[in-house]
């Protein structure tokens, strides 16, 4: 098997498993919504621009996504006192609850994926993936 096939197969299988587990949660959210919530939860002082940059999407698409998340009461906007032109995005209580469920799903899928693999090999894999990514940027 070639590297491209191995990577594609792994990513595809992880996606299928994640989608299946997310479906079991019965959340009416797309993977894009969940990814945005996760990014908002991990970026300090997250703004629409930071979200767009992290997700590699255009600002207009991210603005529509933010509007949907605000309308669903999953995030709130807080005025940025240092820059009146921007607002910080923060998870609401409901958004935080969804992220807690999502993290459990992630943990379940990834624990299943790495079972029977020694931790040293997992550390090697992480180091190699970081190097592969670094080589591309």
Secondary structure, 3 states (H helix, E strand, C coil): CCHHHHHHHHHHHHHHHHHHHHHHHCCCCCHHHHHHHHHHHHCCCCCHHHHHHHHCCCHHHHHHHHHHHHHCCCEEEEECCCCCCCEEEEECHHHHHHHHHHHHHHHHHHHHHHCCCCHHHHHHHHHHHHHHHHHHC
